[in-house]
Amino acid sequence: MNTKTVLTLADAEFILDRAQAEAEAHGWAVTIAVADDGGHLLALRRLDNAAPFTTFVATEKARTAAIGGKPTSFFEDAINNGRTAFLSAPMQGLLKGGVPVMIRGRVAGSVGVSGVAPDQDVQVAESGISALSKNPAWRRSGK
């Protein structure tokens, strides 16, 4: 039998807090979505002045990163380099800004961010994930 590590609501809130701090440090109005390993939304935070459509985009980026098992930049880059078949894939978040949370080589969840430039979206997502992996309480839990 296989066992897997998954994100808890506390993990999702921790990621949101750290990602929000990163966005606010730069004055970026974004939406941050955290999903489980199946791409299902665990938590969502739309910062002040983030456009309403960013909630949909961030959620889909998180979903795609989780079910695709790769950062969404992989899919965007593939499409931009001629692999247009990805456009027919059953995923809508094929833009940079979705990052899987990988634990021992497996997807435990994902983060999607929308609202600023693609590399800035990625920076916000990665800041939340990086903070989680460095959290002593989380590391003691065996994740």
C-alpha positions in Angstrom: 0.0 0.0 0.0 1.2 3.5 -0.8 0.9 6.4 1.5 1.0 10.0 0.6 1.6 13.4 2.1 -1.1 15.9 1.6 -1.6 19.6 2.5 -3.8 20.4 5.5 -5.9 23.5 5.9 -3.2 24.8 8.3 -0.6 24.2 5.6 -2.7 26.1 3.0 -3.2 29.0 5.4 0.6 29.1 6.1 1.3 29.2 2.4 -1.3 32.0 1.9 0.2 34.1 4.7 3.7 33.8 3.4 2.7 34.3 -0.3 0.6 37.3 0.7 3.5 38.9 2.6 5.7 38.5 -0.5 3.1 40.1 -2.7 2.4 43.0 -0.3 6.2 43.6 0.1 6.2 44.5 -3.6 2.8 46.2 -3.8 1.3 43.4 -6.0 -2.5 42.9 -6.0 -2.9 39.2 -6.6 -5.1 36.3 -5.9 -3.4 33.2 -4.3 -5.0 29.8 -4.6 -3.9 26.6 -2.8 -5.1 23.2 -4.0 -4.8 19.6 -2.9 -3.0 17.0 -4.9 -6.1 16.5 -7.1 -6.3 20.1 -7.9 -9.3 20.8 -5.7 -9.3 24.2 -4.0 -8.2 24.2 -0.3 -8.0 27.9 0.2 -8.1 31.2 -1.7 -7.1 34.7 -0.9 -7.8 37.7 -3.1 -5.8 40.7 -2.0 -7.2 44.2 -2.1 -7.4 45.6 -5.6 -6.8 42.3 -7.3 -9.1 42.0 -10.3 -12.1 39.7 -9.9 -11.0 37.4 -12.8 -7.8 36.6 -11.0 -9.7 34.3 -8.7 -10.6 32.0 -11.6 -7.1 32.2 -13.1 -5.2 31.5 -9.9 -7.5 28.6 -9.1 -7.0 27.1 -12.6 -3.2 27.5 -12.4 -3.2 25.7 -9.0 -5.4 22.9 -10.5 -3.2 22.5 -13.5 0.0 22.4 -11.5 -1.4 19.7 -9.2 -2.9 17.4 -11.9 0.0 18.1 -14.3 2.6 17.5 -11.7 4.7 20.4 -13.1 4.9 24.1 -12.9 2.4 25.7 -15.3 5.4 27.4 -17.0 6.2 24.0 -18.4 2.9 24.0 -20.3 3.1 27.7 -21.4 6.6 27.2 -22.7 5.7 24.0 -24.5 2.8 25.8 -26.2 4.9 28.9 -27.1 7.5 26.5 -28.6 5.0 24.9 -31.0 3.5 22.1 -28.9 0.0 23.5 -29.5 -1.6 20.1 -28.8 -1.6 21.2 -25.1 -4.3 23.7 -26.0 -6.7 20.8 -26.3 -5.7 19.3 -22.9 -8.5 19.4 -20.3 -6.7 22.1 -18.3 -7.4 25.8 -18.3 -4.5 27.2 -16.3 -1.7 26.8 -18.8 -0.1 30.2 -17.9 2.9 30.7 -15.7 2.1 31.1 -12.0 1.1 27.6 -10.9 3.6 25.6 -8.9 3.2 22.1 -7.4 4.2 21.4 -3.8 6.4 18.4 -4.2 7.2 16.1 -1.2 9.5 13.2 -1.7 9.0 13.4 -5.5 5.2 13.4 -5.3 2.6 16.2 -5.6 1.1 17.1 -2.2 -0.7 20.1 -3.5 -0.1 23.3 -5.5 -0.2 27.1 -5.5 -1.6 29.3 -8.2 -1.1 33.1 -8.3 -2.6 35.6 -10.7 -2.6 39.4 -11.0 0.9 40.6 -11.9 3.6 39.6 -14.5 4.1 35.9 -15.0 7.5 35.8 -13.3 6.1 37.8 -10.4 3.1 35.3 -10.0 5.7 32.5 -9.8 7.7 34.4 -7.3 4.7 34.8 -5.0 3.8 31.1 -5.3 7.3 29.9 -4.7 7.7 32.1 -1.7 4.8 30.4 0.0 6.0 27.0 -0.8 9.6 27.7 0.2 8.4 29.1 3.6 6.4 25.9 4.2 9.3 23.7 3.5 11.4 25.7 5.9 8.8 25.7 8.7 10.2 23.6 11.6 6.8 22.5 12.8 5.9 21.3 9.3 9.2 19.4 8.9 8.8 17.8 12.3 5.4 16.4 11.2 7.3 14.2 8.8 6.1 15.9 5.6 
